[in-house]
């Protein structure tokens, strides 16, 4: 398994989500208003969704393309993998 150029950005996004999630937990424990908690939860969801989208797009753009070009994967296998990974978008 190799590290792709997008992975540091994905890690940053997930750490941001982690921070938002910690805030949500603290807000719940402190009895903060539900509207504020919902806003923070939205931030968590958005950060995770952005990280996932970046990962999937990077995989499509680089891994599948590279595997077919290098002959490590047949075009049919690459298409099946593409169909599998796009379920997560």
Phi and psi in radians as a Rosetta constraint file:
Dihedral C 1 N 2 CA 2 C 2 CIRCULARHARMONIC -2.001 0.35
Dihedral N 2 CA 2 C 2 N 3 CIRCULARHARMONIC 2.793 0.35
Dihedral C 2 N 3 CA 3 C 3 CIRCULARHARMONIC -1.610 0.35
Dihedral N 3 CA 3 C 3 N 4 CIRCULARHARMONIC 2.248 0.35
Dihedral C 3 N 4 CA 4 C 4 CIRCULARHARMONIC -1.648 0.35
Dihedral N 4 CA 4 C 4 N 5 CIRCULARHARMONIC 2.822 0.35
Dihedral C 4 N 5 CA 5 C 5 CIRCULARHARMONIC -1.089 0.35
Dihedral N 5 CA 5 C 5 N 6 CIRCULARHARMONIC -0.418 0.35
Dihedral C 5 N 6 CA 6 C 6 CIRCULARHARMONIC -1.421 0.35
Dihedral N 6 CA 6 C 6 N 7 CIRCULARHARMONIC -0.277 0.35
Dihedral C 6 N 7 CA 7 C 7 CIRCULARHARMONIC -1.065 0.35
Dihedral N 7 CA 7 C 7 N 8 CIRCULARHARMONIC -0.737 0.35
Dihedral C 7 N 8 CA 8 C 8 CIRCULARHARMONIC -1.038 0.35
Dihedral N 8 CA 8 C 8 N 9 CIRCULARHARMONIC -0.652 0.35
Dihedral C 8 N 9 CA 9 C 9 CIRCULARHARMONIC -1.168 0.35
Dihedral N 9 CA 9 C 9 N 10 CIRCULARHARMONIC -0.680 0.35
Dihedral C 9 N 10 CA 10 C 10 CIRCULARHARMONIC -1.135 0.35
Dihedral N 10 CA 10 C 10 N 11 CIRCULARHARMONIC -0.734 0.35
Dihedral C 10 N 11 CA 11 C 11 CIRCULARHARMONIC -1.059 0.35
Dihedral N 11 CA 11 C 11 N 12 CIRCULARHARMONIC -0.748 0.35
Dihedral C 11 N 12 CA 12 C 12 CIRCULARHARMONIC -1.028 0.35
Dihedral N 12 CA 12 C 12 N 13 CIRCULARHARMONIC -0.788 0.35
Dihedral C 12 N 13 CA 13 C 13 CIRCULARHARMONIC -1.100 0.35
Dihedral N 13 CA 13 C 13 N 14 CIRCULARHARMONIC -0.732 0.35
Dihedral C 13 N 14 CA 14 C 14 CIRCULARHARMONIC -1.222 0.35
Dihedral N 14 CA 14 C 14 N 15 CIRCULARHARMONIC -0.597 0.35
Dihedral C 14 N 15 CA 15 C 15 CIRCULARHARMONIC -1.167 0.35
Dihedral N 15 CA 15 C 15 N 16 CIRCULARHARMONIC -0.627 0.35
Dihedral C 15 N 16 CA 16 C 16 CIRCULARHARMONIC -1.111 0.35
Dihedral N 16 CA 16 C 16 N 17 CIRCULARHARMONIC -0.758 0.35
Dihedral C 16 N 17 CA 17 C 17 CIRCULARHARMONIC -1.088 0.35
Dihedral N 17 CA 17 C 17 N 18 CIRCULARHARMONIC -0.704 0.35
Dihedral C 17 N 18 CA 18 C 18 CIRCULARHARMONIC -1.058 0.35
Dihedral N 18 CA 18 C 18 N 19 CIRCULARHARMONIC -0.742 0.35
Dihedral C 18 N 19 CA 19 C 19 CIRCULARHARMONIC -1.107 0.35
Dihedral N 19 CA 19 C 19 N 20 CIRCULARHARMONIC -0.753 0.35
Dihedral C 19 N 20 CA 20 C 20 CIRCULARHARMONIC -1.098 0.35
Dihedral N 20 CA 20 C 20 N 21 CIRCULARHARMONIC -0.709 0.35
Dihedral C 20 N 21 CA 21 C 21 CIRCULARHARMONIC -1.138 0.35
Dihedral N 21 CA 21 C 21 N 22 CIRCULARHARMONIC -0.703 0.35
Dihedral C 21 N 22 CA 22 C 22 CIRCULARHARMONIC -1.067 0.35
Dihedral N 22 CA 22 C 22 N 23 CIRCULARHARMONIC -0.670 0.35
Dihedral C 22 N 23 CA 23 C 23 CIRCULARHARMONIC -1.093 0.35
Dihedral N 23 CA 23 C 23 N 24 CIRCULARHARMONIC -0.727 0.35
Dihedral C 23 N 24 CA 24 C 24 CIRCULARHARMONIC -1.069 0.35
Dihedral N 24 CA 24 C 24 N 25 CIRCULARHARMONIC -0.790 0.35
Dihedral C 24 N 25 CA 25 C 25 CIRCULARHARMONIC -1.064 0.35
Dihedral N 25 CA 25 C 25 N 26 CIRCULARHARMONIC -0.800 0.35
Dihedral C 25 N 26 CA 26 C 26 CIRCULARHARMONIC -1.109 0.35
Dihedral N 26 CA 26 C 26 N 27 CIRCULARHARMONIC -0.698 0.35
Dihedral C 26 N 27 CA 27 C 27 CIRCULARHARMONIC -1.109 0.35
Dihedral N 27 CA 27 C 27 N 28 CIRCULARHARMONIC -0.728 0.35
Dihedral C 27 N 28 CA 28 C 28 CIRCULARHARMONIC -1.106 0.35
Dihedral N 28 CA 28 C 28 N 29 CIRCULARHARMONIC -0.771 0.35
Dihedral C 28 N 29 CA 29 C 29 CIRCULARHARMONIC -1.134 0.35
Dihedral N 29 CA 29 C 29 N 30 CIRCULARHARMONIC -0.539 0.35
Dihedral C 29 N 30 CA 30 C 30 CIRCULARHARMONIC -1.531 0.35
Dihedral N 30 CA 30 C 30 N 31 CIRCULARHARMONIC -0.061 0.35
Dihedral C 30 N 31 CA 31 C 31 CIRCULARHARMONIC 1.273 0.35
Dihedral N 31 CA 31 C 31 N 32 CIRCULARHARMONIC 0.543 0.35
Dihedral C 31 N 32 CA 32 C 32 CIRCULARHARMONIC -1.177 0.35
Dihedral N 32 CA 32 C 32 N 33 CIRCULARHARMONIC 2.804 0.35
Dihedral C 32 N 33 CA 33 C 33 CIRCULARHARMONIC -1.068 0.35
Dihedral N 33 CA 33 C 33 N 34 CIRCULARHARMONIC 2.519 0.35
Dihedral C 33 N 34 CA 34 C 34 CIRCULARHARMONIC -1.045 0.35
Dihedral N 34 CA 34 C 34 N 35 CIRCULARHARMONIC -0.613 0.35
Dihedral C 34 N 35 CA 35 C 35 CIRCULARHARMONIC -1.085 0.35
Dihedral N 35 CA 35 C 35 N 36 CIRCULARHARMONIC -0.753 0.35
Dihedral C 35 N 36 CA 36 C 36 CIRCULARHARMONIC -1.120 0.35
Dihedral N 36 CA 36 C 36 N 37 CIRCULARHARMONIC -0.722 0.35
Dihedral C 36 N 37 CA 37 C 37 CIRCULARHARMONIC -1.122 0.35
Dihedral N 37 CA 37 C 37 N 38 CIRCULARHARMONIC -0.766 0.35
Dihedral C 37 N 38 CA 38 C 38 CIRCULARHARMONIC -1.063 0.35
Dihedral N 38 CA 38 C 38 N 39 CIRCULARHARMONIC -0.670 0.35
Dihedral C 38 N 39 CA 39 C 39 CIRCULARHARMONIC -1.085 0.35
Dihedral N 39 CA 39 C 39 N 40 CIRCULARHARMONIC -0.761 0.35
Dihedral C 39 N 40 CA 40 C 40 CIRCULARHARMONIC -1.176 0.35
Dihedral N 40 CA 40 C 40 N 41 CIRCULARHARMONIC -0.682 0.35
Dihedral C 40 N 41 CA 41 C 41 CIRCULARHARMONIC -1.101 0.35
Dihedral N 41 CA 41 C 41 N 42 CIRCULARHARMONIC -0.642 0.35
Dihedral C 41 N 42 CA 42 C 42 CIRCULARHARMONIC -1.086 0.35
Dihedral N 42 CA 42 C 42 N 43 CIRCULARHARMONIC -0.695 0.35
Dihedral C 42 N 43 CA 43 C 43 CIRCULARHARMONIC -1.111 0.35
Dihedral N 43 CA 43 C 43 N 44 CIRCULARHARMONIC -0.686 0.35
Dihedral C 43 N 44 CA 44 C 44 CIRCULARHARMONIC -1.093 0.35
Dihedral N 44 CA 44 C 44 N 45 CIRCULARHARMONIC -0.863 0.35
Dihedral C 44 N 45 CA 45 C 45 CIRCULARHARMONIC -1.035 0.35
Dihedral N 45 CA 45 C 45 N 46 CIRCULARHARMONIC -0.760 0.35
Dihedral C 45 N 46 CA 46 C 46 CIRCULARHARMONIC -1.143 0.35
Dihedral N 46 CA 46 C 46 N 47 CIRCULARHARMONIC -0.750 0.35
Dihedral C 46 N 47 CA 47 C 47 CIRCULARHARMONIC -1.115 0.35
Dihedral N 47 CA 47 C 47 N 48 CIRCULARHARMONIC -0.736 0.35
Dihedral C 47 N 48 CA 48 C 48 CIRCULARHARMONIC -1.192 0.35
Dihedral N 48 CA 48 C 48 N 49 CIRCULARHARMONIC -0.751 0.35
Dihedral C 48 N 49 CA 49 C 49 CIRCULARHARMONIC -1.079 0.35
Dihedral N 49 CA 49 C 49 N 50 CIRCULARHARMONIC -0.728 0.35
Dihedral C 49 N 50 CA 50 C 50 CIRCULARHARMONIC -1.126 0.35
Dihedral N 50 CA 50 C 50 N 51 CIRCULARHARMONIC -0.705 0.35
Dihedral C 50 N 51 CA 51 C 51 CIRCULARHARMONIC -1.119 0.35
Dihedral N 51 CA 51 C 51 N 52 CIRCULARHARMONIC -0.769 0.35
Dihedral C 51 N 52 CA 52 C 52 CIRCULARHARMONIC -1.105 0.35
Dihedral N 52 CA 52 C 52 N 53 CIRCULARHARMONIC -0.784 0.35
Dihedral C 52 N 53 CA 53 C 53 CIRCULARHARMONIC -1.089 0.35
Dihedral N 53 CA 53 C 53 N 54 CIRCULARHARMONIC -0.742 0.35
Dihedral C 53 N 54 CA 54 C 54 CIRCULARHARMONIC -1.079 0.35
Dihedral N 54 CA 54 C 54 N 55 CIRCULARHARMONIC -0.770 0.35
Dihedral C 54 N 55 CA 55 C 55 CIRCULARHARMONIC -1.082 0.35
Dihedral N 55 CA 55 C 55 N 56 CIRCULARHARMONIC -0.819 0.35
Dihedral C 55 N 56 CA 56 C 56 CIRCULARHARMONIC -1.135 0.35
Dihedral N 56 CA 56 C 56 N 57 CIRCULARHARMONIC -0.801 0.35
Dihedral C 56 N 57 CA 57 C 57 CIRCULARHARMONIC -1.098 0.35
Dihedral N 57 CA 57 C 57 N 58 CIRCULARHARMONIC -0.699 0.35
Dihedral C 57 N 58 CA 58 C 58 CIRCULARHARMONIC -1.091 0.35
Dihedral N 58 CA 58 C 58 N 59 CIRCULARHARMONIC -0.724 0.35
Dihedral C 58 N 59 CA 59 C 59 CIRCULARHARMONIC -1.098 0.35
Dihedral N 59 CA 59 C 59 N 60 CIRCULARHARMONIC -0.775 0.35
Dihedral C 59 N 60 CA 60 C 60 CIRCULARHARMONIC -1.114 0.35
Dihedral N 60 CA 60 C 60 N 61 CIRCULARHARMONIC -0.850 0.35
Dihedral C 60 N 61 CA 61 C 61 CIRCULARHARMONIC -1.171 0.35
Dihedral N 61 CA 61 C 61 N 62 CIRCULARHARMONIC -0.613 0.35
Dihedral C 61 N 62 CA 62 C 62 CIRCULARHARMONIC -1.970 0.35
Dihedral N 62 CA 62 C 62 N 63 CIRCULARHARMONIC -0.903 0.35
Dihedral C 62 N 63 CA 63 C 63 CIRCULARHARMONIC -1.182 0.35
Dihedral N 63 CA 63 C 63 N 64 CIRCULARHARMONIC -0.901 0.35
Dihedral C 63 N 64 CA 64 C 64 CIRCULARHARMONIC -1.169 0.35
Dihedral N 64 CA 64 C 64 N 65 CIRCULARHARMONIC -0.783 0.35
Dihedral C 64 N 65 CA 65 C 65 CIRCULARHARMONIC -1.008 0.35
Dihedral N 65 CA 65 C 65 N 66 CIRCULARHARMONIC -0.851 0.35
Dihedral C 65 N 66 CA 66 C 66 CIRCULARHARMONIC -1.122 0.35
Dihedral N 66 CA 66 C 66 N 67 CIRCULARHARMONIC -0.732 0.35
Dihedral C 66 N 67 CA 67 C 67 CIRCULARHARMONIC -1.091 0.35
Dihedral N 67 CA 67 C 67 N 68 CIRCULARHARMONIC -0.713 0.35
Dihedral C 67 N 68 CA 68 C 68 CIRCULARHARMONIC -1.227 0.35
Dihedral N 68 CA 68 C 68 N 69 CIRCULARHARMONIC -0.780 0.35
Dihedral C 68 N 69 CA 69 C 69 CIRCULARHARMONIC -1.060 0.35
Dihedral N 69 CA 69 C 69 N 70 CIRCULARHARMONIC -0.666 0.35
Dihedral C 69 N 70 CA 70 C 70 CIRCULARHARMONIC -1.466 0.35
Dihedral N 70 CA 70 C 70 N 71 CIRCULARHARMONIC -0.092 0.35
Dihedral C 70 N 71 CA 71 C 71 CIRCULARHARMONIC 1.370 0.35
Dihedral N 71 CA 71 C 71 N 72 CIRCULARHARMONIC 0.169 0.35
Dihedral C 71 N 72 CA 72 C 72 CIRCULARHARMONIC -1.329 0.35
Dihedral N 72 CA 72 C 72 N 73 CIRCULARHARMONIC -0.281 0.35
Dihedral C 72 N 73 CA 73 C 73 CIRCULARHARMONIC -2.548 0.35
Dihedral N 73 CA 73 C 73 N 74 CIRCULARHARMONIC 2.439 0.35
Dihedral C 73 N 74 CA 74 C 74 CIRCULARHARMONIC -1.320 0.35
Dihedral N 74 CA 74 C 74 N 75 CIRCULARHARMONIC 2.721 0.35
Dihedral C 74 N 75 CA 75 C 75 CIRCULARHARMONIC -0.982 0.35
Dihedral N 75 CA 75 C 75 N 76 CIRCULARHARMONIC -0.656 0.35
Dihedral C 75 N 76 CA 76 C 76 CIRCULARHARMONIC -1.105 0.35
Dihedral N 76 CA 76 C 76 N 77 CIRCULARHARMONIC -0.747 0.35
Dihedral C 76 N 77 CA 77 C 77 CIRCULARHARMONIC -1.136 0.35
Dihedral N 77 CA 77 C 77 N 78 CIRCULARHARMONIC -0.688 0.35
Dihedral C 77 N 78 CA 78 C 78 CIRCULARHARMONIC -1.106 0.35
Dihedral N 78 CA 78 C 78 N 79 CIRCULARHARMONIC -0.703 0.35
Dihedral C 78 N 79 CA 79 C 79 CIRCULARHARMONIC -1.145 0.35
Dihedral N 79 CA 79 C 79 N 80 CIRCULARHARMONIC -0.730 0.35
Dihedral C 79 N 80 CA 80 C 80 CIRCULARHARMONIC -1.080 0.35
Dihedral N 80 CA 80 C 80 N 81 CIRCULARHARMONIC -0.738 0.35
Dihedral C 80 N 81 CA 81 C 81 CIRCULARHARMONIC -1.154 0.35
Dihedral N 81 CA 81 C 81 N 82 CIRCULARHARMONIC -0.670 0.35
Dihedral C 81 N 82 CA 82 C 82 CIRCULARHARMONIC -1.055 0.35
Dihedral N 82 CA 82 C 82 N 83 CIRCULARHARMONIC -0.783 0.35
Dihedral C 82 N 83 CA 83 C 83 CIRCULARHARMONIC -1.086 0.35
Dihedral N 83 CA 83 C 83 N 84 CIRCULARHARMONIC -0.676 0.35
Dihedral C 83 N 84 CA 84 C 84 CIRCULARHARMONIC -1.165 0.35
Dihedral N 84 CA 84 C 84 N 85 CIRCULARHARMONIC -0.847 0.35
Dihedral C 84 N 85 CA 85 C 85 CIRCULARHARMONIC -1.264 0.35
Dihedral N 85 CA 85 C 85 N 86 CIRCULARHARMONIC -0.503 0.35
Dihedral C 85 N 86 CA 86 C 86 CIRCULARHARMONIC -1.243 0.35
Dihedral N 86 CA 86 C 86 N 87 CIRCULARHARMONIC -0.234 0.35
Dihedral C 86 N 87 CA 87 C 87 CIRCULARHARMONIC -1.091 0.35
Dihedral N 87 CA 87 C 87 N 88 CIRCULARHARMONIC -0.400 0.35
Dihedral C 87 N 88 CA 88 C 88 CIRCULARHARMONIC -1.562 0.35
Dihedral N 88 CA 88 C 88 N 89 CIRCULARHARMONIC -0.021 0.35
